[in-house]
Amino acid sequence: MSATQRKDRLYGQFASSLMALKHNATRTTDLIEGLQGDLDAMRTFAGIHAAQFMTVAAGLGASADQDDTPQRQ
């Protein structure tokens, strides 16, 4: 194999590697965008459930306080 043929073969491999890199970078960008959307949804979900938890905990705390007071007969 001549030097020119080896050079052409290596440039072909290099071009193929660059195309694969471009494809992988595009795929990574798409996945990161999807991940960002998922993280935003999780943040909203966690905020809603934290508010629900605090509401229930406050209600349970109030009913526990009422149960602890001595009853008059």
All heavy atoms as a GROMACS GRO file, in nm:
protein
  549
    1MET      N    1   0.086  -0.117   0.000
    1MET     CA    2   0.000   0.000   0.000
    1MET      C    3   0.090   0.123   0.000
    1MET      O    4   0.184   0.133   0.077
    1MET     CB    5  -0.089  -0.003   0.125
    1MET     CG    6  -0.184   0.113   0.132
    1MET     SD    7  -0.290   0.111   0.277
    1MET     CE    8  -0.410  -0.009   0.233
    2SER      N    9   0.058   0.216  -0.087
    2SER     CA   10   0.141   0.336  -0.098
    2SER      C   11   0.106   0.435   0.013
    2SER      O   12   0.003   0.424   0.080
    2SER     CB   13   0.122   0.401  -0.235
    2SER     OG   14  -0.007   0.460  -0.241
    3ALA      N   15   0.190   0.533   0.030
    3ALA     CA   16   0.169   0.635   0.133
    3ALA      C   17   0.041   0.713   0.106
    3ALA      O   18  -0.033   0.749   0.198
    3ALA     CB   19   0.289   0.728   0.139
    4THR      N   20   0.012   0.738  -0.021
    4THR     CA   21  -0.110   0.812  -0.056
    4THR      C   22  -0.235   0.732  -0.021
    4THR      O   23  -0.331   0.787   0.032
    4THR     CB   24  -0.110   0.845  -0.207
    4THR    OG1   25   0.007   0.919  -0.239
    4THR    CG2   26  -0.232   0.926  -0.246
    5GLN      N   27  -0.232   0.604  -0.047
    5GLN     CA   28  -0.346   0.519  -0.014
    5GLN      C   29  -0.366   0.511   0.138
    5GLN      O   30  -0.480   0.516   0.187
    5GLN     CB   31  -0.326   0.378  -0.071
    5GLN     CG   32  -0.337   0.372  -0.222
    5GLN     CD   33  -0.298   0.235  -0.276
    5GLN    OE1   34  -0.218   0.164  -0.215
    5GLN    NE2   35  -0.356   0.199  -0.391
    6ARG      N   36  -0.257   0.499   0.213
    6ARG     CA   37  -0.268   0.497   0.360
    6ARG      C   38  -0.323   0.629   0.412
    6ARG      O   39  -0.407   0.631   0.502
    6ARG     CB   40  -0.131   0.469   0.422
    6ARG     CG   41  -0.098   0.321   0.421
    6ARG     CD   42   0.029   0.296   0.492
    6ARG     NE   43   0.134   0.339   0.396
    6ARG     CZ   44   0.262   0.341   0.419
    6ARG    NH1   45   0.309   0.308   0.536
    6ARG    NH2   46   0.348   0.378   0.326
    7LYS      N   47  -0.274   0.738   0.354
    7LYS     CA   48  -0.321   0.870   0.395
    7LYS      C   49  -0.471   0.883   0.367
    7LYS      O   50  -0.548   0.929   0.454
    7LYS     CB   51  -0.244   0.980   0.323
    7LYS     CG   52  -0.288   1.120   0.362
    7LYS     CD   53  -0.214   1.226   0.283
    7LYS     CE   54  -0.274   1.228   0.144
    7LYS     NZ   55  -0.231   1.336   0.060
    8ASP      N   56  -0.514   0.842   0.249
    8ASP     CA   57  -0.657   0.848   0.214
    8ASP      C   58  -0.741   0.762   0.307
    8ASP      O   59  -0.850   0.801   0.350
    8ASP     CB   60  -0.679   0.805   0.069
    8ASP     CG   61  -0.626   0.907  -0.031
    8ASP    OD1   62  -0.604   1.024   0.010
    8ASP    OD2   63  -0.608   0.870  -0.150
    9ARG      N   64  -0.689   0.642   0.340
    9ARG     CA   65  -0.761   0.553   0.430
    9ARG      C   66  -0.772   0.616   0.570
    9ARG      O   67  -0.879   0.615   0.631
    9ARG     CB   68  -0.690   0.418   0.439
    9ARG     CG   69  -0.762   0.318   0.530
    9ARG     CD   70  -0.691   0.183   0.535
    9ARG     NE   71  -0.551   0.191   0.571
    9ARG     CZ   72  -0.504   0.198   0.697
    9ARG    NH1   73  -0.587   0.199   0.798
    9ARG    NH2   74  -0.374   0.203   0.720
   10LEU      N   75  -0.664   0.675   0.618
   10LEU     CA   76  -0.667   0.739   0.750
   10LEU      C   77  -0.759   0.861   0.752
   10LEU      O   78  -0.830   0.884   0.851
   10LEU     CB   79  -0.525   0.778   0.793
   10LEU     CG   80  -0.434   0.660   0.827
   10LEU    CD1   81  -0.292   0.708   0.853
   10LEU    CD2   82  -0.487   0.583   0.946
   11TYR      N   83  -0.758   0.938   0.645
   11TYR     CA   84  -0.850   1.053   0.637
   11TYR      C   85  -0.996   1.006   0.633
   11TYR      O   86  -1.083   1.068   0.690
   11TYR     CB   87  -0.820   1.142   0.516
   11TYR     CG   88  -0.714   1.247   0.545
   11TYR    CD1   89  -0.597   1.251   0.470
   11TYR    CD2   90  -0.731   1.340   0.646
   11TYR    CE1   91  -0.500   1.347   0.495
   11TYR    CE2   92  -0.635   1.436   0.672
   11TYR     CZ   93  -0.519   1.439   0.597
   11TYR     OH   94  -0.424   1.532   0.622
   12GLY      N   95  -1.020   0.894   0.567
   12GLY     CA   96  -1.154   0.837   0.564
   12GLY      C   97  -1.198   0.793   0.704
   12GLY      O   98  -1.312   0.817   0.746
   13GLN      N   99  -1.107   0.729   0.776
   13GLN     CA  100  -1.138   0.689   0.914
   13GLN      C  101  -1.161   0.811   1.002
   13GLN      O  102  -1.250   0.812   1.088
   13GLN     CB  103  -1.023   0.604   0.971
   13GLN     CG  104  -1.012   0.467   0.911
   13GLN     CD  105  -0.889   0.392   0.962
   13GLN    OE1  106  -0.801   0.450   1.027
   13GLN    NE2  107  -0.882   0.263   0.930
   14PHE      N  108  -1.079   0.913   0.981
   14PHE     CA  109  -1.094   1.036   1.059
   14PHE      C  110  -1.229   1.101   1.031
   14PHE      O  111  -1.299   1.143   1.124
   14PHE     CB  112  -0.979   1.131   1.025
   14PHE     CG  113  -0.982   1.260   1.100
   14PHE    CD1  114  -0.973   1.262   1.238
   14PHE    CD2  115  -0.991   1.381   1.033
   14PHE    CE1  116  -0.975   1.381   1.308
   14PHE    CE2  117  -0.992   1.500   1.102
   14PHE     CZ  118  -0.984   1.501   1.240
   15ALA      N  119  -1.268   1.107   0.905
   15ALA     CA  120  -1.398   1.165   0.869
   15ALA      C  121  -1.512   1.084   0.930
   15ALA      O  122  -1.609   1.141   0.981
   15ALA     CB  123  -1.412   1.172   0.717
   16SER      N  124  -1.498   0.953   0.928
   16SER     CA  125  -1.600   0.867   0.987
   16SER      C  126  -1.608   0.890   1.138
   16SER      O  127  -1.718   0.897   1.195
   16SER     CB  128  -1.566   0.721   0.957
   16SER     OG  129  -1.658   0.635   1.020
   17SER      N  130  -1.495   0.904   1.203
   17SER     CA  131  -1.493   0.930   1.347
   17SER      C  132  -1.556   1.065   1.379
   17SER      O  133  -1.628   1.079   1.478
   17SER     CB  134  -1.349   0.927   1.400
   17SER     OG  135  -1.295   0.798   1.388
   18LEU      N  136  -1.530   1.166   1.296
   18LEU     CA  137  -1.590   1.297   1.319
   18LEU      C  138  -1.741   1.292   1.302
   18LEU      O  139  -1.814   1.356   1.378
   18LEU     CB  140  -1.530   1.400   1.224
   18LEU     CG  141  -1.388   1.447   1.257
   18LEU    CD1  142  -1.340   1.546   1.151
   18LEU    CD2  143  -1.382   1.510   1.395
   19MET      N  144  -1.790   1.216   1.205
   19MET     CA  145  -1.934   1.203   1.186
   19MET      C  146  -1.998   1.132   1.306
   19MET      O  147  -2.105   1.172   1.352
   19MET     CB  148  -1.965   1.126   1.057
   19MET     CG  149  -1.929   1.203   0.931
   19MET     SD  150  -2.020   1.357   0.914
   19MET     CE  151  -2.182   1.295   0.882
   20ALA      N  152  -1.931   1.030   1.358
   20ALA     CA  153  -1.981   0.960   1.476
   20ALA      C  154  -1.982   1.054   1.596
   20ALA      O  155  -2.077   1.054   1.676
   20ALA     CB  156  -1.898   0.836   1.505
   21LEU      N  157  -1.878   1.134   1.610
   21LEU     CA  158  -1.871   1.230   1.719
   21LEU      C  159  -1.984   1.332   1.709
   21LEU      O  160  -2.048   1.366   1.809
   21LEU     CB  161  -1.735   1.300   1.718
   21LEU     CG  162  -1.712   1.405   1.826
   21LEU    CD1  163  -1.716   1.342   1.965
   21LEU    CD2  164  -1.578   1.474   1.803
   22LYS      N  165  -2.010   1.380   1.589
   22LYS     CA  166  -2.119   1.476   1.568
   22LYS      C  167  -2.253   1.412   1.606
   22LYS      O  168  -2.336   1.474   1.673
   22LYS     CB  169  -2.122   1.523   1.423
   22LYS     CG  170  -2.234   1.619   1.394
   22LYS     CD  171  -2.243   1.654   1.246
   22LYS     CE  172  -2.367   1.736   1.221
   22LYS     NZ  173  -2.402   1.742   1.083
   23HIS      N  174  -2.274   1.289   1.563
   23HIS     CA  175  -2.398   1.218   1.595
   23HIS      C  176  -2.414   1.202   1.746
   23HIS      O  177  -2.521   1.227   1.801
   23HIS     CB  178  -2.400   1.081   1.526
   23HIS     CG  179  -2.514   0.995   1.567
   23HIS    ND1  180  -2.643   1.017   1.524
   23HIS    CD2  181  -2.520   0.887   1.650
   23HIS    CE1  182  -2.723   0.927   1.578
   23HIS    NE2  183  -2.651   0.847   1.655
   24ASN      N  184  -2.305   1.162   1.814
   24ASN     CA  185  -2.310   1.142   1.958
   24ASN      C  186  -2.332   1.274   2.032
   24ASN      O  187  -2.403   1.278   2.133
   24ASN     CB  188  -2.184   1.072   2.008
   24ASN     CG  189  -2.179   0.927   1.966
   24ASN    OD1  190  -2.282   0.864   1.944
   24ASN    ND2  191  -2.059   0.873   1.953
   25ALA      N  192  -2.272   1.382   1.984
   25ALA     CA  193  -2.291   1.512   2.048
   25ALA      C  194  -2.436   1.559   2.032
   25ALA      O  195  -2.495   1.612   2.127
   25ALA     CB  196  -2.195   1.615   1.987
   26THR      N  197  -2.494   1.536   1.916
   26THR     CA  198  -2.635   1.572   1.893
   26THR      C  199  -2.725   1.489   1.984
   26THR      O  200  -2.818   1.543   2.046
   26THR     CB  201  -2.673   1.548   1.746
   26THR    OG1  202  -2.586   1.626   1.663
   26THR    CG2  203  -2.816   1.585   1.719
   27ARG      N  204  -2.698   1.361   1.993
   27ARG     CA  205  -2.777   1.273   2.081
   27ARG      C  206  -2.765   1.316   2.227
   27ARG      O  207  -2.863   1.319   2.300
   27ARG     CB  208  -2.728   1.129   2.063
   27ARG     CG  209  -2.796   1.028   2.149
   27ARG     CD  210  -2.928   0.984   2.091
   27ARG     NE  211  -2.980   0.874   2.171
   27ARG     CZ  212  -3.102   0.876   2.224
   27ARG    NH1  213  -3.182   0.976   2.201
   27ARG    NH2  214  -3.142   0.775   2.296
   28THR      N  215  -2.644   1.351   2.270
   28THR     CA  216  -2.622   1.396   2.407
   28THR      C  217  -2.699   1.524   2.434
   28THR      O  218  -2.760   1.539   2.541
   28THR     CB  219  -2.471   1.416   2.433
   28THR    OG1  220  -2.404   1.293   2.411
   28THR    CG2  221  -2.445   1.464   2.575
   29THR      N  222  -2.699   1.615   2.340
   29THR     CA  223  -2.774   1.740   2.355
   29THR      C  224  -2.922   1.711   2.371
   29THR      O  225  -2.988   1.768   2.460
   29THR     CB  226  -2.751   1.832   2.234
   29THR    OG1  227  -2.611   1.860   2.224
   29THR    CG2  228  -2.827   1.961   2.246
   30ASP      N  229  -2.976   1.622   2.291
   30ASP     CA  230  -3.117   1.585   2.302
   30ASP      C  231  -3.148   1.522   2.437
   30ASP      O  232  -3.250   1.552   2.499
   30ASP     CB  233  -3.157   1.489   2.189
   30ASP     CG  234  -3.151   1.553   2.051
   30ASP    OD1  235  -3.152   1.678   2.043
   30ASP    OD2  236  -3.146   1.477   1.952
   31LEU      N  237  -3.060   1.435   2.483
   31LEU     CA  238  -3.082   1.368   2.612
   31LEU      C  239  -3.075   1.468   2.727
   31LEU      O  240  -3.153   1.460   2.823
   31LEU     CB  241  -2.979   1.257   2.632
   31LEU     CG  242  -2.997   1.134   2.543
   31LEU    CD1  243  -2.877   1.039   2.559
   31LEU    CD2  244  -3.126   1.062   2.575
   32ILE      N  245  -2.985   1.565   2.719
   32ILE     CA  246  -2.973   1.665   2.825
   32ILE      C  247  -3.097   1.754   2.829
   32ILE      O  248  -3.145   1.789   2.937
   32ILE     CB  249  -2.844   1.748   2.807
   32ILE    CG1  250  -2.724   1.661   2.842
   32ILE    CG2  251  -2.846   1.874   2.892
   32ILE    CD1  252  -2.590   1.725   2.813
   33GLU      N  253  -3.150   1.788   2.713
   33GLU     CA  254  -3.272   1.867   2.709
   33GLU      C  255  -3.388   1.790   2.773
   33GLU      O  256  -3.468   1.845   2.848
   33GLU     CB  257  -3.306   1.907   2.566
   33GLU     CG  258  -3.214   2.013   2.510
   33GLU     CD  259  -3.238   2.041   2.362
   33GLU    OE1  260  -3.326   1.974   2.301
   33GLU    OE2  261  -3.169   2.127   2.307
   34GLY      N  262  -3.396   1.661   2.744
   34GLY     CA  263  -3.499   1.578   2.806
   34GLY      C  264  -3.479   1.567   2.956
   34GLY      O  265  -3.575   1.573   3.035
   35LEU      N  266  -3.354   1.553   2.999
   35LEU     CA  267  -3.323   1.546   3.141
   35LEU      C  268  -3.362   1.676   3.212
   35LEU      O  269  -3.416   1.673   3.322
   35LEU     CB  270  -3.175   1.518   3.161
   35LEU     CG  271  -3.124   1.514   3.306
   35LEU    CD1  272  -3.192   1.402   3.383
   35LEU    CD2  273  -2.973   1.497   3.308
   36GLN      N  274  -3.337   1.789   3.148
   36GLN     CA  275  -3.373   1.917   3.207
   36GLN      C  276  -3.524   1.926   3.228
   36GLN      O  277  -3.571   1.970   3.333
   36GLN     CB  278  -3.325   2.032   3.120
   36GLN     CG  279  -3.351   2.168   3.180
   36GLN     CD  280  -3.295   2.280   3.094
   36GLN    OE1  281  -3.244   2.256   2.984
   36GLN    NE2  282  -3.304   2.401   3.143
   37GLY      N  283  -3.600   1.880   3.131
   37GLY     CA  284  -3.746   1.879   3.145
   37GLY      C  285  -3.790   1.787   3.258
   37GLY      O  286  -3.880   1.821   3.336
   38ASP      N  287  -3.727   1.670   3.267
   38ASP     CA  288  -3.761   1.576   3.374
   38ASP      C  289  -3.728   1.633   3.511
   38ASP      O  290  -3.805   1.617   3.607
   38ASP     CB  291  -3.688   1.443   3.354
   38ASP     CG  292  -3.738   1.365   3.234
   38ASP    OD1  293  -3.848   1.399   3.183
   38ASP    OD2  294  -3.669   1.271   3.191
   39LEU      N  295  -3.614   1.701   3.522
   39LEU     CA  296  -3.576   1.760   3.650
   39LEU      C  297  -3.671   1.872   3.690
   39LEU      O  298  -3.705   1.887   3.808
   39LEU     CB  299  -3.432   1.811   3.645
   39LEU     CG  300  -3.324   1.704   3.639
   39LEU    CD1  301  -3.187   1.767   3.617
   39LEU    CD2  302  -3.324   1.619   3.765
   40ASP      N  303  -3.715   1.951   3.593
   40ASP     CA  304  -3.814   2.056   3.622
   40ASP      C  305  -3.945   1.994   3.672
   40ASP      O  306  -4.006   2.043   3.767
   40ASP     CB  307  -3.840   2.142   3.499
   40ASP     CG  308  -3.723   2.233   3.465
   40ASP    OD1  309  -3.639   2.257   3.553
   40ASP    OD2  310  -3.717   2.280   3.349
   41ALA      N  311  -3.988   1.886   3.609
   41ALA     CA  312  -4.110   1.818   3.651
   41ALA      C  313  -4.094   1.759   3.791
   41ALA      O  314  -4.186   1.766   3.873
   41ALA     CB  315  -4.147   1.708   3.551
   42MET      N  316  -3.978   1.703   3.820
   42MET     CA  317  -3.954   1.647   3.953
   42MET      C  318  -3.956   1.757   4.059
   42MET      O  319  -4.005   1.736   4.170
   42MET     CB  320  -3.819   1.574   3.956
   42MET     CG  321  -3.820   1.441   3.884
   42MET     SD  322  -3.658   1.363   3.873
   42MET     CE  323  -3.615   1.347   4.044
   43ARG      N  324  -3.900   1.874   4.026
   43ARG     CA  325  -3.899   1.984   4.121
   43ARG      C  326  -4.042   2.028   4.152
   43ARG      O  327  -4.078   2.049   4.268
   43ARG     CB  328  -3.817   2.101   4.066
   43ARG     CG  329  -3.805   2.217   4.164
   43ARG     CD  330  -3.725   2.332   4.110
   43ARG     NE  331  -3.789   2.383   3.989
   43ARG     CZ  332  -3.723   2.424   3.882
   43ARG    NH1  333  -3.593   2.422   3.880
   43ARG    NH2  334  -3.788   2.469   3.778
   44THR      N  335  -4.124   2.038   4.050
   44THR     CA  336  -4.264   2.075   4.070
   44THR      C  337  -4.336   1.968   4.153
   44THR      O  338  -4.408   2.000   4.247
   44THR     CB  339  -4.335   2.091   3.934
   44THR    OG1  340  -4.265   2.190   3.858
   44THR    CG2  341  -4.479   2.131   3.950
   45PHE      N  342  -4.315   1.843   4.118
   45PHE     CA  343  -4.376   1.731   4.189
   45PHE      C  344  -4.335   1.734   4.337
   45PHE      O  345  -4.419   1.718   4.426
   45PHE     CB  346  -4.333   1.601   4.122
   45PHE     CG  347  -4.388   1.477   4.183
   45PHE    CD1  348  -4.519   1.439   4.160
   45PHE    CD2  349  -4.310   1.396   4.265
   45PHE    CE1  350  -4.570   1.324   4.215
   45PHE    CE2  351  -4.359   1.281   4.321
   45PHE     CZ  352  -4.491   1.245   4.296
   46ALA      N  353  -4.208   1.753   4.363
   46ALA     CA  354  -4.159   1.754   4.501
   46ALA      C  355  -4.216   1.872   4.578
   46ALA      O  356  -4.252   1.859   4.696
   46ALA     CB  357  -4.006   1.759   4.502
   47GLY      N  358  -4.229   1.986   4.514
   47GLY     CA  359  -4.287   2.103   4.580
   47GLY      C  360  -4.432   2.082   4.617
   47GLY      O  361  -4.476   2.117   4.728
   48ILE      N  362  -4.507   2.023   4.527
   48ILE     CA  363  -4.649   1.996   4.554
   48ILE      C  364  -4.662   1.898   4.669
   48ILE      O  365  -4.741   1.918   4.762
   48ILE     CB  366  -4.719   1.942   4.427
   48ILE    CG1  367  -4.732   2.054   4.324
   48ILE    CG2  368  -4.856   1.884   4.460
   48ILE    CD1  369  -4.775   2.006   4.187
   49HIS      N  370  -4.584   1.791   4.667
   49HIS     CA  371  -4.595   1.690   4.772
   49HIS      C  372  -4.542   1.740   4.905
   49HIS      O  373  -4.592   1.700   5.011
   49HIS     CB  374  -4.530   1.559   4.729
   49HIS     CG  375  -4.617   1.483   4.636
   49HIS    ND1  376  -4.716   1.399   4.680
   49HIS    CD2  377  -4.625   1.481   4.501
   49HIS    CE1  378  -4.780   1.348   4.576
   49HIS    NE2  379  -4.727   1.396   4.466
   50ALA      N  380  -4.443   1.828   4.902
   50ALA     CA  381  -4.396   1.886   5.028
   50ALA      C  382  -4.506   1.971   5.091
   50ALA      O  383  -4.528   1.966   5.213
   50ALA     CB  384  -4.271   1.970   5.004
   51ALA      N  385  -4.576   2.048   5.009
   51ALA     CA  386  -4.687   2.130   5.060
   51ALA      C  387  -4.797   2.041   5.115
   51ALA      O  388  -4.854   2.070   5.222
   51ALA     CB  389  -4.741   2.220   4.948
   52GLN      N  390  -4.828   1.932   5.046
   52GLN     CA  391  -4.930   1.840   5.096
   52GLN      C  392  -4.887   1.777   5.228
   52GLN      O  393  -4.966   1.765   5.322
   52GLN     CB  394  -4.958   1.730   4.993
   52GLN     CG  395  -5.030   1.779   4.870
   52GLN     CD  396  -5.040   1.671   4.763
   52GLN    OE1  397  -4.971   1.569   4.768
   52GLN    NE2  398  -5.126   1.693   4.665
   53PHE      N  399  -4.761   1.739   5.238
   53PHE     CA  400  -4.709   1.678   5.359
   53PHE      C  401  -4.718   1.776   5.476
   53PHE      O  402  -4.759   1.739   5.586
   53PHE     CB  403  -4.564   1.633   5.338
   53PHE     CG  404  -4.499   1.578   5.461
   53PHE    CD1  405  -4.526   1.449   5.503
   53PHE    CD2  406  -4.412   1.655   5.536
   53PHE    CE1  407  -4.467   1.397   5.617
   53PHE    CE2  408  -4.353   1.604   5.650
   53PHE     CZ  409  -4.381   1.475   5.691
   54MET      N  410  -4.678   1.901   5.452
   54MET     CA  411  -4.684   2.000   5.560
   54MET      C  412  -4.828   2.026   5.603
   54MET      O  413  -4.856   2.043   5.722
   54MET     CB  414  -4.616   2.130   5.516
   54MET     CG  415  -4.466   2.116   5.505
   54MET     SD  416  -4.379   2.270   5.472
   54MET     CE  417  -4.432   2.306   5.306
   55THR      N  418  -4.921   2.026   5.508
   55THR     CA  419  -5.062   2.047   5.542
   55THR      C  420  -5.114   1.932   5.628
   55THR      O  421  -5.179   1.954   5.730
   55THR     CB  422  -5.146   2.060   5.414
   55THR    OG1  423  -5.095   2.169   5.337
   55THR    CG2  424  -5.292   2.082   5.445
   56VAL      N  425  -5.084   1.811   5.589
   56VAL     CA  426  -5.129   1.694   5.665
   56VAL      C  427  -5.061   1.692   5.802
   56VAL      O  428  -5.125   1.666   5.905
   56VAL     CB  429  -5.102   1.564   5.588
   56VAL    CG1  430  -5.124   1.442   5.675
   56VAL    CG2  431  -5.190   1.558   5.463
   57ALA      N  432  -4.931   1.722   5.806
   57ALA     CA  433  -4.858   1.721   5.932
   57ALA      C  434  -4.914   1.827   6.027
   57ALA      O  435  -4.928   1.803   6.147
   57ALA     CB  436  -4.710   1.744   5.908
   58ALA      N  437  -4.947   1.944   5.974
   58ALA     CA  438  -5.004   2.049   6.057
   58ALA      C  439  -5.141   2.005   6.110
   58ALA      O  440  -5.174   2.029   6.226
   58ALA     CB  441  -5.017   2.178   5.978
   59GLY      N  442  -5.219   1.942   6.026
   59GLY     CA  443  -5.351   1.892   6.070
   59GLY      C  444  -5.338   1.785   6.175
   59GLY      O  445  -5.411   1.782   6.274
   60LEU      N  446  -5.243   1.695   6.158
   60LEU     CA  447  -5.223   1.589   6.257
   60LEU      C  448  -5.168   1.646   6.387
   60LEU      O  449  -5.205   1.602   6.496
   60LEU     CB  450  -5.127   1.483   6.203
   60LEU     CG  451  -5.181   1.396   6.090
   60LEU    CD1  452  -5.071   1.303   6.038
   60LEU    CD2  453  -5.301   1.316   6.135
   61GLY      N  454  -5.083   1.746   6.376
   61GLY     CA  455  -5.029   1.810   6.495
   61GLY      C  456  -5.138   1.881   6.573
   61GLY      O  457  -5.142   1.876   6.696
   62ALA      N  458  -5.230   1.945   6.504
   62ALA     CA  459  -5.340   2.015   6.571
   62ALA      C  460  -5.433   1.915   6.639
   62ALA      O  461  -5.477   1.937   6.751
   62ALA     CB  462  -5.417   2.099   6.470
   63SER      N  463  -5.461   1.803   6.572
   63SER     CA  464  -5.550   1.704   6.634
   63SER      C  465  -5.480   1.635   6.750
   63SER      O  466  -5.543   1.599   6.850
   63SER     CB  467  -5.598   1.602   6.531
   63SER     OG  468  -5.491   1.523   6.485
   64ALA      N  469  -5.349   1.618   6.745
   64ALA     CA  470  -5.274   1.558   6.856
   64ALA      C  471  -5.275   1.653   6.975
   64ALA      O  472  -5.285   1.609   7.090
   64ALA     CB  473  -5.132   1.526   6.814
   65ASP      N  474  -5.264   1.783   6.950
   65ASP     CA  475  -5.270   1.882   7.059
   65ASP      C  476  -5.406   1.878   7.127
   65ASP      O  477  -5.415   1.890   7.249
   65ASP     CB  478  -5.240   2.022   7.006
   65ASP     CG  479  -5.094   2.040   6.966
   65ASP    OD1  480  -5.009   1.958   7.009
   65ASP    OD2  481  -5.066   2.135   6.890
   66GLN      N  482  -5.510   1.862   7.049
   66GLN     CA  483  -5.644   1.856   7.106
   66GLN      C  484  -5.663   1.728   7.187
   66GLN      O  485  -5.729   1.729   7.290
   66GLN     CB  486  -5.750   1.863   6.995
   66GLN     CG  487  -5.758   1.998   6.929
   66GLN     CD  488  -5.852   1.998   6.809
   66GLN    OE1  489  -5.906   1.894   6.773
   66GLN    NE2  490  -5.870   2.114   6.748
   67ASP      N  491  -5.603   1.620   7.145
   67ASP     CA  492  -5.615   1.493   7.217
   67ASP      C  493  -5.538   1.497   7.349
   67ASP      O  494  -5.574   1.427   7.443
   67ASP     CB  495  -5.563   1.378   7.131
   67ASP     CG  496  -5.653   1.349   7.011
   67ASP    OD1  497  -5.769   1.396   7.013
   67ASP    OD2  498  -5.606   1.282   6.916
   68ASP      N  499  -5.434   1.577   7.357
   68ASP     CA  500  -5.351   1.584   7.478
   68ASP      C  501  -5.413   1.672   7.586
   68ASP      O  502  -5.372   1.663   7.702
   68ASP     CB  503  -5.211   1.636   7.444
   68ASP     CG  504  -5.131   1.534   7.364
   68ASP    OD1  505  -5.167   1.415   7.365
   68ASP    OD2  506  -5.032   1.575   7.298
   69THR      N  507  -5.508   1.756   7.555
   69THR     CA  508  -5.568   1.845   7.655
   69THR      C  509  -5.660   1.764   7.746
   69THR      O  510  -5.732   1.676   7.699
   69THR     CB  511  -5.647   1.959   7.589
   69THR    OG1  512  -5.746   1.904   7.506
   69THR    CG2  513  -5.554   2.047   7.507
   70PRO      N  514  -5.655   1.791   7.875
   70PRO     CA  515  -5.744   1.716   7.967
   70PRO      C  516  -5.889   1.751   7.941
   70PRO      O  517  -5.923   1.866   7.913
   70PRO     CB  518  -5.700   1.762   8.105
   70PRO     CG  519  -5.605   1.875   8.088
   70PRO     CD  520  -5.570   1.884   7.942
   71GLN      N  521  -5.973   1.653   7.947
   71GLN     CA  522  -6.115   1.674   7.922
   71GLN      C  523  -6.186   1.696   8.056
   71GLN      O  524  -6.158   1.631   8.155
   71GLN     CB  525  -6.175   1.554   7.850
   71GLN     CG  526  -6.118   1.534   7.711
   71GLN     CD  527  -6.181   1.416   7.641
   71GLN    OE1  528  -6.266   1.348   7.696
   71GLN    NE2  529  -6.140   1.393   7.517
   72ARG      N  530  -6.277   1.789   8.057
   72ARG     CA  531  -6.356   1.819   8.178
   72ARG      C  532  -6.478   1.730   8.181
   72ARG      O  533  -6.542   1.709   8.080
   72ARG     CB  534  -6.398   1.965   8.178
   72ARG     CG  535  -6.280   2.058   8.185
   72ARG     CD  536  -6.330   2.199   8.190
   72ARG     NE  537  -6.214   2.288   8.171
   72ARG     CZ  538  -6.223   2.413   8.139
   72ARG    NH1  539  -6.339   2.469   8.121
   72ARG    NH2  540  -6.116   2.486   8.125
   73GLN      N  541  -6.509   1.685   8.297
   73GLN     CA  542  -6.628   1.600   8.308
   73GLN      C  543  -6.731   1.662   8.397
   73GLN      O  544  -6.710   1.731   8.487
   73GLN     CB  545  -6.590   1.464   8.364
   73GLN     CG  546  -6.506   1.389   8.266
   73GLN     CD  547  -6.474   1.249   8.320
   73GLN    OE1  548  -6.511   1.212   8.431
   73GLN    NE2  549  -6.405   1.172   8.239
   0.00000   0.00000   0.00000
